[in-house]
Amino acid sequence: MEYLVTMTTHVPDGTPEAAVDDVRAREAAHSRELAAQGHLLRLWRPPLQRGEWRSLGLFAAADAAQLEEVLASMPLRVWRTDEVTPLSQHPNDPAVATEADEPATEFLTTFSVTVPEGTPVQAVGDTEVREAGRARELARQGHLVRLWRLPGEGRALGLWRARDKAEMQAIVASLPLNAWMATEITPLTRHPSDPALASGR
């Protein structure tokens, strides 16, 4: 099973810089070990406020108990709080996306779909079929990387590639379900311990 983990670190005031550097070095080394074991799939940095120290991680574990063991094994956990979101399979997930032809920024999107009351069942079904087709097209173009279901009715999480936020917004606007969706777009930057850097993705 896959999980999105928001990791927020608060280093206690007065902690010597050498101690911080030591923990960060051990964290990076352990992240490589977790990636080799197949538990740590990706790491990103979301937009940060001044003084904030936060990362987003995509993890794999058999269940929540194993994930907790993985997270507890990370050296930064002594100063960190973790917010775990379980992810489940989405029927439109490309699983393996085509690489983009040009440099691109990665984005996470959170979609919440609310179909207006009274919408004919046939119209909903037709729109969902067109959405699946558009998802396949965007995956072939290298834009849609992964898609998961989130807990709650009609909620999904997407990992995308686009030149910039304007292109990402245009991609979302092109989705057949867009008229029924509330969407949150989060631009991501690479984390130095991201396993994708080591694999050359």
Backbone bond lengths (Angstrom), bond angles and torsions (degrees), N, CA, C in turn:
res aa  C-N    CA-C-N  psi(-1)  N-CA   C-N-CA  omega(-1)  CA-C   N-CA-C  phi
1 M - - - 1.460 - - 1.517 109.49 -
2 E 1.335 116.04 148.24 1.465 120.09 -179.93 1.529 110.31 -107.20
3 Y 1.334 114.51 150.61 1.466 121.60 -177.38 1.523 109.11 -138.40
4 L 1.333 116.26 141.42 1.458 121.25 168.90 1.524 106.98 -98.15
5 V 1.338 116.49 126.17 1.464 120.40 -177.51 1.525 108.65 -120.68
6 T 1.334 115.71 122.19 1.462 121.60 172.94 1.520 107.13 -92.39
7 M 1.330 115.75 117.21 1.467 121.68 -173.94 1.528 108.90 -111.81
8 T 1.324 116.28 116.46 1.467 122.09 -178.87 1.521 109.14 -115.60
9 T 1.321 115.99 123.31 1.461 121.59 -175.41 1.523 110.71 -108.32
10 H 1.325 116.30 133.68 1.466 123.27 175.49 1.529 107.46 -125.56
11 V 1.319 116.26 104.64 1.467 120.23 178.33 1.524 107.98 -78.97
12 P 1.333 118.46 126.09 1.469 120.39 -178.90 1.529 111.98 -58.56
13 D 1.328 115.74 140.64 1.468 120.39 176.33 1.522 109.77 -54.84
14 G 1.317 114.80 140.37 1.457 119.90 176.99 1.517 114.64 86.94
15 T 1.347 117.43 -1.62 1.464 119.61 178.10 1.520 109.01 -68.44
16 P 1.339 118.49 126.95 1.470 120.19 -179.27 1.530 111.14 -60.41
17 E 1.332 115.62 142.33 1.460 120.60 -178.90 1.527 111.36 -58.75
18 A 1.340 116.76 -35.41 1.467 120.29 179.03 1.528 110.80 -62.48
19 A 1.338 116.76 -37.12 1.470 120.42 179.04 1.530 110.50 -67.59
20 V 1.341 116.02 -40.43 1.472 120.81 177.70 1.521 109.82 -62.26
21 D 1.339 117.03 -46.83 1.466 121.52 -179.68 1.518 111.25 -61.08
22 D 1.334 116.51 -38.76 1.461 120.89 179.83 1.526 110.82 -64.71
23 V 1.330 116.68 -45.85 1.470 120.07 -179.24 1.528 110.17 -65.67
24 R 1.311 117.07 -40.13 1.472 119.67 -179.97 1.528 110.80 -65.19
25 A 1.327 117.47 -39.05 1.464 120.86 178.91 1.529 110.26 -65.15
26 R 1.351 116.16 -41.96 1.462 119.35 178.15 1.528 111.17 -67.43
27 E 1.338 116.44 -34.76 1.465 120.94 177.36 1.533 110.47 -63.16
28 A 1.331 116.62 -44.63 1.466 120.12 179.68 1.524 111.06 -62.57
29 A 1.334 116.55 -43.07 1.460 120.41 179.65 1.533 110.85 -64.39
30 H 1.333 116.04 -42.43 1.467 119.59 -179.21 1.528 110.67 -69.39
31 S 1.337 117.30 -33.10 1.465 120.34 176.55 1.518 110.36 -60.91
32 R 1.337 117.26 -39.83 1.471 120.20 177.21 1.530 110.52 -63.06
33 E 1.334 116.90 -40.09 1.467 120.80 178.15 1.537 110.85 -63.37
34 L 1.344 116.14 -44.50 1.463 119.80 -179.79 1.529 111.44 -64.96
35 A 1.341 116.44 -34.91 1.469 120.05 176.75 1.527 109.95 -65.94
36 A 1.328 116.70 -43.09 1.469 120.73 179.20 1.529 111.46 -63.17
37 Q 1.331 116.73 -31.33 1.467 121.67 178.88 1.530 112.61 -81.05
38 G 1.345 116.49 -7.63 1.461 120.58 179.90 1.510 114.88 86.06
39 H 1.350 117.56 9.14 1.469 120.23 -179.79 1.532 112.40 -88.61
40 L 1.315 117.78 -39.38 1.462 121.59 179.79 1.524 108.25 -99.59
41 L 1.341 116.53 114.05 1.461 121.09 -175.90 1.517 112.35 -96.14
42 R 1.335 117.16 -43.29 1.473 121.74 -179.43 1.526 109.11 -150.16
43 L 1.333 115.45 155.60 1.473 123.00 173.21 1.516 108.27 -138.44
44 W 1.346 115.68 136.78 1.461 120.71 177.73 1.524 109.58 -136.57
45 R 1.326 114.12 165.80 1.466 120.71 168.95 1.527 107.61 -114.01
46 P 1.331 117.74 123.60 1.466 120.14 173.57 1.524 108.93 -80.61
47 P 1.327 118.13 173.02 1.472 118.78 174.40 1.530 109.50 -57.17
48 L 1.327 116.47 135.64 1.463 121.52 -175.19 1.517 111.44 -115.87
49 Q 1.339 115.67 145.85 1.456 121.46 170.21 1.527 107.99 -82.74
50 R 1.314 116.42 162.23 1.454 120.69 178.74 1.536 110.40 -55.74
51 G 1.323 116.03 130.00 1.457 121.02 178.42 1.516 114.65 81.44
52 E 1.350 117.20 -0.15 1.458 120.49 -178.42 1.525 110.14 -86.32
53 W 1.301 117.17 147.26 1.460 123.67 -179.85 1.518 105.64 -135.36
54 R 1.341 116.01 95.46 1.459 120.47 -171.27 1.524 110.06 -140.57
55 S 1.311 116.70 143.98 1.459 122.62 177.16 1.524 109.26 -135.97
56 L 1.323 115.57 155.35 1.459 122.31 171.96 1.519 107.14 -114.23
57 G 1.326 117.18 131.66 1.453 120.92 -179.71 1.512 111.86 -126.38
58 L 1.328 115.49 141.31 1.458 121.65 172.17 1.524 106.56 -103.84
59 F 1.328 115.63 116.35 1.455 121.89 -175.23 1.527 110.25 -118.21
60 A 1.335 115.48 155.75 1.456 121.58 173.30 1.526 108.42 -123.36
61 A 1.321 115.99 135.84 1.468 121.51 178.34 1.522 108.18 -156.40
62 A 1.313 116.19 157.52 1.464 120.50 -179.32 1.524 111.05 -63.69
63 D 1.340 116.17 -36.30 1.461 120.69 -178.54 1.525 108.62 -162.95
64 A 1.326 115.87 -179.65 1.467 120.71 -176.79 1.523 111.93 -62.97
65 A 1.327 117.30 -34.39 1.471 120.25 -179.97 1.525 110.63 -65.50
66 Q 1.323 117.22 -43.73 1.468 119.50 178.94 1.526 110.30 -66.89
67 L 1.336 116.88 -38.36 1.465 119.26 177.75 1.526 110.20 -59.90
68 E 1.327 117.34 -42.95 1.469 120.59 179.40 1.524 110.58 -61.28
69 E 1.328 117.95 -38.76 1.470 120.72 175.80 1.523 110.69 -61.48
70 V 1.326 116.53 -42.72 1.470 121.55 179.50 1.524 110.31 -62.45
71 L 1.337 116.73 -49.03 1.464 120.67 -178.10 1.523 111.41 -65.60
72 A 1.340 116.42 -38.74 1.471 120.44 -179.88 1.522 111.58 -67.09
73 S 1.324 117.79 -23.20 1.467 121.40 -179.28 1.525 112.98 -78.80
74 M 1.331 117.72 -9.57 1.468 120.96 -175.50 1.533 109.64 -82.96
75 P 1.345 117.61 130.38 1.472 120.63 -175.65 1.526 114.94 -55.20
76 L 1.344 118.03 -35.51 1.471 119.54 -178.11 1.523 113.04 -72.26
77 R 1.326 117.67 -8.44 1.468 120.31 -177.15 1.527 111.55 -59.72
78 V 1.342 117.89 -24.16 1.468 119.93 179.65 1.525 111.61 -62.13
79 W 1.343 117.11 -25.39 1.468 121.55 -178.47 1.531 112.35 -115.81
80 R 1.328 117.36 8.52 1.453 120.47 -166.21 1.515 111.99 -120.44
81 T 1.333 115.41 147.43 1.461 121.25 168.08 1.524 107.70 -113.11
82 D 1.326 116.69 141.56 1.455 122.07 -177.01 1.521 110.38 -118.80
83 E 1.317 115.21 133.14 1.465 121.19 174.15 1.524 106.87 -111.98
84 V 1.325 116.56 115.85 1.469 122.29 -172.54 1.526 110.47 -102.98
85 T 1.341 115.92 130.26 1.463 121.53 174.13 1.517 108.63 -120.04
86 P 1.337 118.18 114.24 1.464 119.75 177.63 1.530 110.45 -70.25
87 L 1.315 116.09 139.98 1.463 122.26 -179.70 1.520 108.63 -115.31
88 S 1.314 117.14 141.56 1.462 120.12 176.50 1.521 109.37 -124.75
89 Q 1.310 115.37 166.10 1.456 121.22 -173.61 1.520 111.04 -63.84
90 H 1.340 115.32 137.64 1.461 122.22 176.03 1.523 107.67 -109.30
91 P 1.335 118.48 137.31 1.469 119.04 -177.06 1.530 114.06 -62.59
92 N 1.335 118.17 -21.66 1.471 120.79 -179.53 1.524 113.28 -98.46
93 D 1.339 117.12 9.93 1.469 120.43 -179.39 1.529 109.81 -68.60
94 P 1.354 117.07 123.77 1.471 118.16 178.65 1.526 112.82 -75.38
95 A 1.350 118.06 -15.51 1.473 124.63 -179.03 1.523 112.45 62.76
96 V 1.328 118.33 -53.03 1.465 121.40 175.36 1.519 106.72 -126.52
97 A 1.330 115.25 112.00 1.459 119.40 -177.56 1.522 110.55 -94.29
98 T 1.326 115.14 157.98 1.460 121.40 174.16 1.522 108.72 -72.58
99 E 1.326 116.81 142.37 1.465 120.05 176.88 1.523 109.83 -69.23
100 A 1.317 116.66 142.43 1.462 121.15 176.48 1.527 109.65 -70.10
101 D 1.341 115.88 147.81 1.471 120.72 -179.27 1.521 112.49 -75.00
102 E 1.315 117.82 -21.70 1.456 121.30 -177.26 1.518 109.86 -131.21
103 P 1.348 116.90 161.81 1.466 119.17 -179.37 1.530 111.10 -54.95
104 A 1.310 115.74 141.10 1.462 119.36 -176.43 1.517 110.26 -143.57
105 T 1.331 113.96 153.75 1.460 122.00 173.31 1.521 107.42 -92.43
106 E 1.332 116.33 146.66 1.459 119.85 175.41 1.533 109.50 -94.20
107 F 1.319 115.01 147.81 1.466 122.52 -179.93 1.517 108.75 -135.89
108 L 1.328 116.00 144.48 1.459 121.42 166.22 1.521 107.65 -102.79
109 T 1.319 116.30 137.92 1.464 120.19 174.31 1.519 108.74 -122.77
110 T 1.308 115.66 139.64 1.457 121.71 171.24 1.521 106.99 -110.89
111 F 1.320 115.89 120.86 1.462 122.04 -179.93 1.524 109.75 -108.33
112 S 1.327 116.74 136.43 1.467 122.16 170.60 1.523 106.80 -126.12
113 V 1.319 116.71 114.65 1.466 121.77 -176.62 1.522 109.77 -98.79
114 T 1.328 115.88 127.02 1.466 122.29 174.48 1.522 107.75 -127.33
115 V 1.310 116.16 109.69 1.465 120.69 179.24 1.526 108.54 -79.21
116 P 1.338 117.58 127.38 1.470 119.82 -179.36 1.530 111.81 -58.51
117 E 1.319 115.16 140.77 1.470 120.05 178.04 1.515 109.88 -57.68
118 G 1.328 115.57 140.38 1.457 120.25 177.59 1.517 113.98 88.32
119 T 1.340 117.79 -3.10 1.463 120.00 178.50 1.531 108.69 -68.63
120 P 1.340 117.83 127.67 1.471 119.72 -178.99 1.531 111.74 -59.28
121 V 1.323 115.92 141.96 1.466 121.91 -179.69 1.528 110.25 -56.57
122 Q 1.332 117.26 -39.39 1.468 121.25 -179.86 1.527 110.77 -62.22
123 A 1.340 117.12 -39.72 1.467 120.80 179.42 1.527 110.85 -65.67
124 V 1.343 116.64 -39.27 1.468 120.81 177.84 1.524 109.65 -63.51
125 G 1.339 116.45 -47.58 1.460 121.07 -179.44 1.520 112.00 -60.75
126 D 1.335 117.37 -44.01 1.466 121.35 179.87 1.530 110.61 -62.95
127 T 1.331 116.37 -41.09 1.465 120.41 -179.44 1.522 110.74 -66.04
128 E 1.331 116.94 -40.35 1.465 120.51 178.71 1.533 111.52 -65.39
129 V 1.335 117.50 -36.24 1.470 121.15 176.78 1.526 109.74 -65.38
130 R 1.344 117.10 -43.93 1.468 120.31 178.06 1.524 111.13 -65.19
131 E 1.342 117.35 -36.11 1.472 121.87 177.46 1.534 110.25 -62.39
132 A 1.323 116.97 -43.69 1.467 120.54 179.00 1.526 110.96 -62.98
133 G 1.330 116.54 -40.78 1.466 120.22 178.16 1.515 111.81 -64.89
134 R 1.321 116.57 -42.00 1.470 120.64 178.83 1.523 110.65 -66.21
135 A 1.335 117.62 -37.34 1.468 120.95 177.31 1.528 110.35 -61.75
136 R 1.326 117.75 -43.10 1.478 120.81 178.20 1.527 110.98 -62.38
137 E 1.333 115.66 -41.00 1.471 120.53 179.32 1.535 110.77 -63.60
138 L 1.332 116.80 -44.76 1.468 120.61 -179.59 1.527 111.40 -67.66
139 A 1.337 117.67 -32.30 1.465 121.00 175.66 1.527 109.80 -66.44
140 R 1.345 117.44 -43.73 1.473 120.74 178.58 1.523 111.69 -61.36
141 Q 1.345 116.12 -33.84 1.470 121.14 179.95 1.530 112.33 -78.45
142 G 1.344 117.36 -5.77 1.459 120.85 -179.83 1.516 114.17 86.45
143 H 1.340 118.42 8.88 1.467 120.95 -179.43 1.525 112.11 -87.03
144 L 1.320 117.36 -47.80 1.469 120.82 -179.14 1.524 108.75 -89.46
145 V 1.342 115.54 117.15 1.459 120.91 -177.98 1.529 110.69 -94.97
146 R 1.329 117.48 -51.66 1.466 123.18 -179.93 1.518 109.26 -146.54
147 L 1.331 115.52 156.86 1.457 122.01 177.03 1.523 107.96 -145.72
148 W 1.342 115.87 131.38 1.466 121.55 -178.72 1.519 109.74 -130.78
149 R 1.337 115.81 157.65 1.453 120.98 168.26 1.514 108.54 -86.57
150 L 1.336 116.43 139.49 1.459 122.77 174.41 1.528 109.00 -101.65
151 P 1.336 117.23 158.26 1.471 119.01 174.02 1.534 110.08 -57.01
152 G 1.296 116.89 141.31 1.457 121.40 -179.88 1.519 110.59 105.69
153 E 1.304 116.69 152.80 1.461 122.60 -176.73 1.525 111.29 -69.69
154 G 1.328 116.50 129.82 1.467 121.67 172.50 1.518 115.32 70.54
155 R 1.330 118.47 21.05 1.465 121.01 -177.95 1.526 110.77 -109.06
156 A 1.338 115.74 141.31 1.466 120.68 -179.65 1.523 109.59 -145.04
157 L 1.334 114.63 156.26 1.466 123.02 176.85 1.517 107.46 -121.66
158 G 1.331 116.67 131.77 1.459 120.41 179.19 1.514 111.50 -123.77
159 L 1.341 115.99 145.78 1.459 123.02 171.59 1.520 106.66 -112.83
160 W 1.328 115.42 125.39 1.463 121.46 -171.40 1.530 111.37 -130.76
161 R 1.326 115.65 163.86 1.463 122.87 169.40 1.523 108.51 -125.13
162 A 1.331 116.30 135.61 1.468 121.81 176.41 1.522 108.16 -154.28
163 R 1.346 115.86 161.09 1.474 119.65 179.78 1.516 110.88 -62.65
164 D 1.336 116.52 -40.83 1.458 121.37 -176.08 1.523 108.77 -161.08
165 K 1.325 115.98 -179.99 1.464 119.59 -176.60 1.525 111.61 -64.90
166 A 1.334 117.19 -33.77 1.469 119.88 179.40 1.524 110.68 -62.60
167 E 1.341 116.77 -42.97 1.464 118.98 177.85 1.526 110.08 -66.26
168 M 1.335 117.03 -38.49 1.460 119.84 179.34 1.528 110.41 -62.72
169 Q 1.321 116.62 -41.45 1.463 120.20 178.31 1.526 110.89 -64.03
170 A 1.345 116.54 -37.66 1.467 120.09 178.12 1.525 110.69 -66.42
171 I 1.327 117.01 -37.57 1.466 120.96 177.38 1.534 110.04 -61.83
172 V 1.337 116.12 -47.27 1.474 120.04 179.28 1.526 110.37 -61.02
173 A 1.335 116.39 -41.62 1.470 120.15 -179.20 1.524 111.51 -64.11
174 S 1.343 117.25 -24.10 1.464 120.93 -178.57 1.526 113.21 -82.27
175 L 1.331 117.38 -7.53 1.466 120.40 -177.90 1.533 110.37 -75.26
176 P 1.315 118.45 131.10 1.467 120.56 -179.18 1.532 114.13 -55.64
177 L 1.348 117.66 -31.33 1.474 120.05 179.92 1.530 112.85 -82.80
178 N 1.328 117.88 -0.84 1.465 120.30 -171.71 1.530 113.45 -56.26
179 A 1.326 117.40 -35.98 1.473 120.23 -178.46 1.525 111.89 -63.22
180 W 1.334 116.62 -21.23 1.469 120.99 -178.45 1.524 112.26 -107.55
181 M 1.335 117.14 7.58 1.465 120.03 -173.04 1.520 112.75 -112.28
182 A 1.330 115.59 141.81 1.470 122.14 163.11 1.524 104.82 -100.15
183 T 1.327 116.70 128.25 1.466 120.89 -172.65 1.514 110.89 -125.85
184 E 1.328 115.82 134.66 1.464 121.99 173.17 1.527 107.32 -115.92
185 I 1.339 117.13 125.66 1.462 122.68 -178.04 1.522 109.18 -109.99
186 T 1.334 116.66 126.07 1.469 122.02 179.25 1.526 109.73 -119.46
187 P 1.357 117.76 112.68 1.470 118.70 175.97 1.520 110.04 -71.62
188 L 1.324 116.31 143.83 1.457 122.37 -176.89 1.525 110.44 -119.29
189 T 1.329 115.86 147.99 1.457 120.54 169.53 1.525 107.49 -119.83
190 R 1.322 115.46 154.88 1.461 120.46 -177.33 1.521 110.87 -65.57
191 H 1.305 115.33 141.72 1.459 123.16 173.75 1.523 106.78 -94.65
192 P 1.347 118.93 140.04 1.469 118.94 -178.28 1.528 114.27 -60.77
193 S 1.330 117.89 -20.42 1.470 121.05 178.84 1.525 112.65 -100.10
194 D 1.337 117.52 11.82 1.465 120.91 -179.83 1.528 110.05 -62.54
195 P 1.346 118.21 123.96 1.470 120.09 178.94 1.521 113.37 -58.63
196 A 1.347 118.09 -24.73 1.460 120.37 179.86 1.526 111.40 -64.79
197 L 1.334 117.96 -27.51 1.466 120.44 178.23 1.523 110.14 -65.86
198 A 1.331 115.43 -40.41 1.475 119.48 -179.07 1.520 111.31 -69.82
199 S 1.355 116.49 -32.70 1.464 119.41 -177.14 1.517 112.19 -86.10
200 G 1.368 116.04 -7.49 1.457 119.89 179.16 1.502 114.83 79.24
201 R 1.352 117.57 13.39 1.463 120.27 178.68 1.511 110.40 -73.19
